[in-house]
Every structure is written in structure tokens, then in C-alpha cells.
Amino acid sequence: MINPQRGLLAVLLVASQIVVVGAKASEKCIKPKEVEADQVRYIETQLRVAALQCKDHRHADLPLLYNAFILENRPYLVRTQKPLISFLKRSGQPSVDTYIMSVANRVSIESSKVSQFCRRVKLAAELSAKTAHPIKLLGLMPVEYRRPAAYC
């Protein structure tokens, strides 16, 4: 004979596991404002990697273009800091610096596989002065952006 209390206990246990798994999944999801923040930081990081990596005479002005990007887009970089921190805390990342370093490492490694990486980043950096919002540069970045989590 089946014990009804045992069956109810089993159902409650399974239901509680589903709630816990669902809560953990939502902690790792990313909201639209956080995606935008991550994308802006990604663009900045890719420009920084190029400024440090592309040293030949054809790209000697990349550090200046990177600095101009930072100065022109400071309001976006400041405004997007809080949503990015919010996502990183919720998803268990140790810090913004650690996250950005991992992104920079990925860009650096993948840039060696991208044809004309330095030239393409330089063109994007030159266009940044004529772009109303830095997010418009995302499609021009030679190392493709990867969203760090599914949308919430």
C-alpha cells in the first residue's frame, strides 16, 4: 500500500528543488541594461587590447584613438558601471577587474586568429568619434561579442 504522506513529501521535495534550480538560473541571467553595459565595456576592452598589442607604424595612433574613445564616451562608461557590477555580483563573479581581465585575455587570444585585427580595430576607433553611442561600434569589432548569460 502507498503511503499518501510519503507521496506528498516526495512531491514537495521535487517542487522545492525546481524552485531552487530556477532561482539559481535567474541569478546567472542577464538583463537588457546589463547586456548594454557589458557590450560597452567589451568595446572599450577590445580597443584597449588593440592599443597595447598593435605596435607597428601603421597603427601607432591606436593608443591616442583609445584615449579619445575613453574621453568621448566617459558618460557611457560611468553609466554602465553599475548595471555591470549588478550582473557580476548576481552571477558570482569575484570583481569587475577580474571579469574585464578575462574578457581582455579572450580578445587577445582570439585576435591572433582574426585577419587584420589591428587595421579593423583602428577603423572602428576612428569611427567612434563620429558615432553618437559607443554601442554602434559593436558590429565593427573584429573579435565577436559573446553575451555572458541568457536573457532574464
Secondary structure, 3 states (H helix, E strand, C coil): CCCHHHHHHHHHHHHHHHHHHHHHHHHCCECHHHHHHHHHHHHHHHHHHHHHHCCCHHHCCHHHHHHHHHHHCHHHHHHCHHHHHHHHHHCCCCCHHHHHHHHHHHHHHHHCCCCCHHHHHHHHHHHHCCCCCHHHHHHHCCCCCCCCCCEC
